[in-house]
Amino acid sequence: MGFKSILWAATLVATLAVALSERARFDNYRLYRIQVETIQQLEVLQAVEQLGDGYSFWSEPVNVDSHVELVVPPHKFGEFGELVERYELQAELSVSNLEQLFEHERKRTTKEAFGWNAYYTLEEIYAWMDELVARYPSVLTAVVGGKSYEGRDIRGVKVSYKEGNPGVFMEGTIHAREWISGATLTWILNELLSSNDQKVRNIAENYDWYFFPITNPDGYVYTHTTNRQWRKTRTPHSILCVGADANRNWAYNFMQGGASNVPCSDTYAGPSAFSEEETRTLSEYFTSVQPKISTYLSFHAYSQLMLLPYGHTTEPLDNYDEIMDIGRLAIAKLSERHGTQYKIGNIAEAIYIASGGSIDWIKGVYKTPIVLCYELRDTGRYGFVLPPDQIIPNSEETLDSIIVILEEGEKRGLHVL
């Protein structure tokens, strides 16, 4: 190969590397809220989901008499318009330019220290947790809950004011694009350390807390650097398809509905249970501390739901009735501060069949007394791109409800180790 050929090849490789590292833009992409009223409409939307080609569902088409949020790229406007007309779809335009929404979300209004008026990168969140450990050495311990495919630590902190406390495990951002999840956990962690409210001090000091704000670190980094809509891990599973849905990959009723075996699907469960480094190692860490844990809380977005296990069946299993009672009291409290309304039920009855999730494994394998999942704000107006000015109110009402969950669990003797 001559010098010019070598130079051309090097330039091509460099150009490709730059192109592959650039952040995807979503200029003029539209977000629609679509009512699913007939079987035919459901089948059409499911066909669109399988097609892909730039379409992206923020909520999956799984049931009649429900709604979905669908992102439509500019090159599909004409085709989508034809589908709306032909199948009489009730499609309401929610966002006319998705990139503007993403830009507003990324905007930093000040250069102040880590706070809750903006969303932060993985490195910034980890640096903040290091600062907390240095500031509260008698209370905080840095812990590692596992590893990612790309070699990142799933880092967290343990909060413990005294020995012998029952434990609360806080799992965040297992789906990479759900940024409000990690932001909520960091705000609650800060409150447990700094608040003077008596109810907050009570739960802070009488429970040991295991906080993992970002349990899918590779995916979360990818949402910041490359594709804000990314949901899965970053494990290659075929020539063209990367990642598995880390909340379909747990080894309890794996692939028993609501999960895909298509590697490019957003709900691809992986080739086998615990195929993902993130879920396997996090489950191993949980097993190591499980005898101390009375409560497991998982945080997702969006829909304003409080979910119980299980996702493979609507049958009320284990201590369903007891936890439903606690959950109803919790969401009633949650609504008091800002008027936010939540609904409650097990996964399969409240949204749809979805097997292989973390809370199903925690409850099914270990019978942990209190196991709940939050689908945080909102109900679809902003979806995964909740404006930063909602981080604090969302977190405030969530902590209000957690206090009730723990208080009610104590009344029922659920925190006895």
C-alpha positions, 0 to 999 in steps of 0.5 A, a space after each residue: 500500500 502506497 503512502 497516499 493509500 495509507 493516508 486515505 485509510 487513516 483519514 477514513 478510520 479517523 472520520 468513522 471514529 469521529 462519526 461513531 462518537 458523535 451524539 445523535 441529534 433528534 431535530 424535528 423528531 415528534 412525540 405523539 400520544 396515541 390511544 389504542 382503541 381496537 385490536 387492529 390499531 394495536 396490531 398496526 402499532 406492534 408492526 411499527 415497533 417491529 419495523 423500527 427504522 427510526 420509530 421509537 416507542 417510549 411506552 410499548 403497544 401491548 393492550 387495547 384501551 391504553 395509550 402509547 408514546 411514539 417518537 416519529 422521525 422526520 423521514 417517517 412523517 408521511 408514512 405515519 400520517 397515512 397510518 393515522 388516516 387509514 387506521 383512524 388512530 387518535 394521535 395527539 402531538 405532544 412534542 414537535 421537536 424532541 431535540 429542543 426538549 433534550 437541549 433544555 434538559 441538558 442546560 446548566 443554568 449555573 456553575 454551582 456545585 452538585 445539586 438538583 436543578 440539573 441532571 449530571 453525568 456518571 462521573 459527576 455523580 460518582 465524584 459527588 458520592 466520593 465527596 459525601 463519603 469524605 464528609 460523613 466518614 462515620 456514617 457513609 461507606 463506599 460500596 461496589 454493587 457490581 460491574 458493567 460489560 465495559 468495566 465500570 463499577 456499579 458504585 453506591 454508598 451505605 448509610 448506617 448510623 448504628 449497628 443492627 438496623 434493618 436494611 433498605 436497598 435503593 436501585 436506580 436507573 436500570 434503564 439508562 434513559 430514565 434520568 429522573 431515577 438517579 436524580 431522585 436517589 441522590 436527592 433522597 440520599 442527601 436528605 437522609 444526611 442533612 435534613 432536620 425533619 424528625 420523620 426523615 431523621 427517624 428513617 435515616 438513623 433507624 435503617 441501613 440504606 444501600 444506595 445505587 443511583 445508576 445500576 446500568 452505568 454503560 447505558 447511562 454514559 451512552 445516553 449522555 455521549 451518544 443517544 439520549 433515548 438509549 434504554 439497554 445495556 451495552 453488551 453486543 448480542 449480534 453484528 448489528 444489535 447491542 444491549 439487553 433490557 436489564 429489567 427483563 434479564 433477572 433469573 425469575 420467570 425469565 422470558 415468561 411474557 412481556 420480553 423480546 427474543 429479538 436482539 435489536 428490540 428495546 425489551 430484548 431479555 438477553 440470550 439467557 437469564 443473568 447474561 448481562 454483567 450488570 444484573 448478574 453482579 448486582 444480584 450477587 451483591 444483593 445476595 451478600 447483604 440480603 439477610 439484612 434487607 427488609 425493603 427493596 425499592 426500585 425507581 423507574 420513569 415514567 407513568 406515576 405508578 407504584 408497582 408490586 411483584 409480579 410481572 408474569 401474572 396478575 394473581 395476587 401472590 405472597 403478601 400482596 394484600 398487605 403491601 397493597 394496603 401499605 402502598 395505598 397509604 404511601 401514594 395518598 401521602 405522596 399526593 399531599 405535597 404537590 397533588 401528584 396522583 399515582 396508581 397502584 397494582 402489581 406489574 401485570 395488572 397495572 401496566 402489562 405482562 413483563 417478566 424477568 424484572 429485578 423486583 420479581 427476583 428479589 421477592 420470588 427468590 428471597 421473599 423480601 418483606 417489602 418490594 416495590 417499584 416506583 414509576 416516577 413523574 410524569 404521565 407522558 407530557 415529557 416522558 423520559 425528559 422530565 424538566 430539571 425544575 421537577 427533580 426536587 418536587 418529584 423527589 420530595 413527594 417520593 420521600 414522603 411516601 417512603 417514610 409511610 412505607 417504612 412506618 407502616 412496615 414497622 407497624 406490621 412487623 415487616 422489618 424484623 430481621 
